[in-house]
Each structure stands twice: as structure tokens, then as C-alpha cells.
Amino acid sequence: MNSAQQKVPPGSDPRPERYQQGRGLALAAAGAIAFSGKAIIVKLAYRHGVDAVTLIMLRMLFALPLFVALAWWAGRGRPPLTARDWKVVTALGFCGYYLASFLDFAGLQYVSASLERLILYLNPTLVLLLGWALLGQKVSVRQLAALGLSYVGVALVVGQEVSMEGPDVALGSLLVFASALSYAVYLLYSGQEVRRLGSLRLTGLASTVACGLCLLQYAVLRPLDTALHVAPEVLWLSVINATACTFAPVLMVMMAIERVGPAVTAQTGMIGPISTIVLGVLLLGEPFTAWVLMGTVLVLAGVWALARWR
């Protein structure tokens, strides 16, 4: 009997732990890929002449029952929300899910799915900068170097798309960047509420608020029968977006965090931008150039270094 076997207590089996780690990694990867598929779905839907206001309304309409059920399930046996809780949940739902989603959908009208995913992947850098600007958190020279690496990568891809597609790419990039900034505000201020309400309950409640705001926005800005005249493909794509690319990834990422922790889950999420690029090339016919490759490598390297040095 070797030394490794001697260290295993009688009756124990190391396989369950390895099994849980494997499941956690698989869930984290599947969640990252599913999240990334959202941009592909939106770009496919835009080919059928739908606008951003109607498209995001359809997505949230189909997702609403799922998030209501999630909020109810996660809140069982917990104290009811106070007036203060509702105010905070509404504010977080507005900036983290409604505003961020709408700006993202609007930006995808002008930029490729690959560029959109790279810009959104800057989220950790924005959280760091907001923490420094709003909360006085310290930022090291190494962290600034990692930030610079990521932003140079995005700038390379933006510059290439502007040269190929025109100045509208700059507008789309700003909209997607504003989306990432809005979600970074949510991440920065949601930590305390996650500890109080639980991550799943907060996600369900904040997403329910966002769904209601998207429906209200549509009612104000569009005739109510507009959605009845969209192509059937848009409806099916919206169902897929609401379930496979919105609700399911939330659960998969949360279950991954329970099994392998937030750090490993975040690192596994690096597969997201790569999967978006691959799907964009295969399903949308987006070009894959040396500039896209170089920019992607720089963004991923910068975010990885930032996570390592925080």
C-alpha cells in the first residue's frame, strides 16, 4: 500500500469531491457559454426587422414567470422584505438588469457579438475603478497595468470594426460600455444585499423589477399591438433568449459557485468571450481577423491578471 492510499481514512471515497468539482466546472462553463449566446440570439433577431424596445420586452416577458418563481422559491421561510429592502431591490433591478440590458440590446444593433462580449468582459475592471472612485478603495500599479492591457485589447477590436463598418460602431461600443458600467454599479452595491437576502432571492427580485420596467417601457414607447406583428422567428428566439441565455445561466453559475467557489467560477467564465467569437463566426458570419484574436488575448490576459493581483 502506498502513502497516498494510507492517507485515505477507512470507508472514505475521494471520488465524490472530484465529482462535485467536475460538475462545478461543467456548470460554470455551460453558464458562461449560455450567457454569451445572448448576443448571438439578439443579432439573429435583428435580421427580422425588430427594434430593441420590442425585442427586450419579449425577452423579459418570457423570463418574468421564471424570475417570479425564483424569487418565491428562494424567499421561502425568510422574513418578508421591508420598505427599505424594496427600495434597494428596485434600484439594483433598474441599474443591474433593466438599464444594463437595454443599453446592451441597443448597442448590439451597431457592433458585432464578439466586440460586445469583449466590452462586457471588462466588468471586473469597472468594478475596481468604481470602488476606487466612489468608495476610496486602493488600486495598485499592477492592477492598473492589467486594466491597461484589457482596454488596449478592446481598442484594437473597436478600431478594426470602425474601419470596416463605419462610425456607428463607436456609438454601439459606447452603448455596450455604458451597459457594462451600469452592471458594475449593481455589482459594487449588491454585496451587502446578497448577504442579507441571498443571491438567488436578490437575483429573482431584481430581475422581476427589470422585467416590469421593460414591459412598462414598451407600453409607453410602442403601440401595444406591435409585438403581434413580429416574425415568428423573433418569438422563438426570444423564448430561447429568456430561458437558455437568461434564466438558466443564473442557476448554473450559482450552482457552480457552491461547488468550486467564486474565483474558479470567474476564471472558467473566460470561455464566454471565446465561445461568442466562435458562434459569431459560425452562425452570424462575423469575420475573425488577427486584430480580433490579438484584442481577445489582451482582454482575457488583463482580466486574468487583475483577478490574480486583487
N, C-alpha and C positions, 0 to 999 in steps of 0.2 A: 504493500500500500504506500503510495507516495505521499508527500507532505500536504499537497492540495487536498487529497481525499481525507487525510486525517483532520483537517480543519473544519470539515463539514460535520455538524452535530448529527447524532443518530436520528433518523426519521425525518431529517430536513431534506429539501429538494431545491437547488438553486434555480431550476427552470422557471418557476412562476415569476420570479423577479425579472429574469431575462425576457419572459413572455410579455410582461407588462411594459417593459422598456421598448420592446419591439412594437407593441400596439401603440404606445405613445408616439413613437417616431412616425409610424404609419399615419396616425391621426393628424399629427402636425403637418406632415407633407400633404395629405389629402386636403386639409383645411386651407393651406396656402395656395394649392392649385385651384381649389374651388373659388376662393376669394378672387384670384387672378382671372378666372373665367368670366367674371362680371363684365370686364371691359370688352371681351370678345362678343358677349351676348349683346351689349349695348351697340357696338359697331355694326353688328349684323342687323339689329332692329332699325337703325338709322337708314339702312338701304331701302326700307319700305316707306320712307317719307314721313315718319312720325317725328314729333318735336320732343324736346327734353322734358317739358312740363307734363305732357301726356304720358311719356314713357316712364318717368319716375313715379307718377301716380299709379300706373298699372302695377309696377313692381311692388310698391308699398301696399296697394290694395290686396294683392295676393299674399303678401307677407304678414299683414295685420293679424289675421286669426292665429297664426303661429306664434307671434310675439306676445299676444294677449295670453295664450295658453302657457307660454314660458313664464311670463310674469306671475300668473296664478300658481303654477306648479312650484316655482322657486320660492313663492311667498307663503306657502302652506306652513301653519304653525308659528309664523313670525308675527311680531307686533305690527299693527296697521301703520301706514305712513302718516306722519304728522304734516301739518301745513307747510312747515319748513322743508320737509322731505320732498313734497310735491313741487315746491318752487325750484329746488335744486335739480330734481329729475327733469323738470320741464326745460331748464336752462341747458342741462347736459344733452338732452334729446335734441334741442334746437341746434346747438353748435356741433355735436358729435355725429349726429346721424342725418338730420334734415339738411342743414346748410352744407355740410361736407358732401353729402350725396348729390345734392342739386348742382353744386359747383363742379363736381366731378363729371356728372352727366353732361352738363353744358360744355365743359372743356373737351370731352370726347368727340364733339362734333368737329373739332379742328385738328386734333393730334392723333397720332397712331396709338393703338393699345399698348405697344411696347413703351413708348415715351411716357404715357400716362402712368404705367406701373412703376417705372423708374422714379418719377417725381413723387408718387405716393410713398415709395420706399424710403424717402428722405425723412419720414416721420420721426424716427429717433433723434435725428439732428435738430429738428424743430422743437421737440420737447426739451432738449438740452438748452437751446438758445432761449426759449421762453422761460425756463427755470432760472436762467441767468438774468434775463431782463426783468422778470416780474417777481421772482422770489429771492433774488440775490444769491443763487447757487453758484459755486465756483466752477470755472471751466479751465482745464489745464491746456498747456501748449500742445500736448499730444492729441487731445480731443479736438482742438481747433484744426490741427493738421488732418485728422480724419474727416472733419466737416469739409475742409477744402477739397480733399480728394473726391468726395461724393459729389460736390457741386460742380467741379470741373467735369466729371463724367456726364452729368445731366446737361451741362452747357454744350458739350460736344454733340450730343444727340439732338438737342434743340437746334443748334446751328445747322446741322446736316438737314433736318426736316424743313427748316425755313428756306434753305437754298433749293430744296426740291418741291415744296408745296406752297411756299409763299408766306406773307406776313401773318396770315390768320393763325399759323402755328404758334406764334408768340402770344397771341390772345388766348388760345387754348391752353398753352403752358401756364400762363398766369392764373387762369381759372382753376386748373388742376392743382397748382401750387397753393392757391387760396383754400382749396378743399383740404389739402394736407395740413395747412396751418390751422384750419378750423377743428380738424380732428385732433391735432396736437394739443389744442386748448382743452378739449374734452379729456384727453389722457392725463394732462397735467393736474386737472382739478377733480378727477373722478376717484383718485386713490382713497380718500377718506370715505367716500360714499360706498366704494366697493367693500371696505372693511365693515361698514355699518349694515348695508343691505344685502351684501353678497353679490358676486359678479354676475351670475345668471339673472337674478332678480333685477338688478340695475339695468342690465342689457335689455331684458324684456320690457321693462317700464320705459326706458329712454327710447327704445326703438318704437314702442307703441305711440309715444308722443310724436316722434318723427313721422310715422305713418299718417297720423291725424293731420299734421301740418302739411304734408304733401297733398293729401286729399283736399284740404281747405284751399291750398294754393291753386290747385286745378279748378275748383269751383269758382274762384274769383277771376282767374285769368282766361279760362276757356269755356265755351258753351258745353253744357253737361253731356250733350249727345255726341261730342267729338270722339270719345272713346269707342262709340258704337261703330264708327266708320273706319277704324284702323284695320290693317290687313290681318287675316287670321294668324299669319306667321308672327306678328308682333305680340299677339296674345300668348301664343305658346312660348315664345322667347321670354316674355315677362314672367310666366309661370316658372320656367326654369331658373330665371334670374332670382326670383323671390325665394325659391326653395333650395336649389342646389348651390347657388352662388351668394346667398344672403343668410338664410336661416341655418342651413346645415353646417357651414363653416364655423359659425359661432359655437355650436355644440362641439364640433370636432376639436377646435382649438382649446376650449375649456377642458375637455376630457384629456387632451394631450398634456396640458399644464398639470393636471392632477397626477399624471403618471411619470412625467420626466422633468417637470419644473418649467418655469417661465423662460429661463435662459436657453435651455436646449430647444424649447419650442420656437423661440425667436430666431435662433440660429438656423433651425430647419426651415423657417419661413423664407430663407434666401432662395429657396426653389421657386417661389412665386414669380419674381420677375423673369426668371429663365423660362418657366412654363408659359408665361404670357407671350414672350418673344416667339417661342416655338409655335404656339397656337395661332399667333398673329400671322406668321409666315404660311402655315398650312391652311388656315380657314379664311383668312382675310387677304392673302396675297401681299402682305406688307413686305417691303424689302429688308433684307438682312445684310448690312454692309459692315465694313471694317470699323466705321465710326460707331455704329450701334454696338458692336462687340466691345470696342475699347471703352465706350461710355458705360456699358453694363458692368464690365470688370472693375472700373474705377468706383462706381457707386457701391457695388457689393463689397469691395475691399474697404471702402471708407466706413460703411455701416458696421462691418465685422470688426474693424479696428476700434470703432467707437464703443461697441459693446464690450470689447476686451479691456479697454482702458478706463471704463467708467467705474 
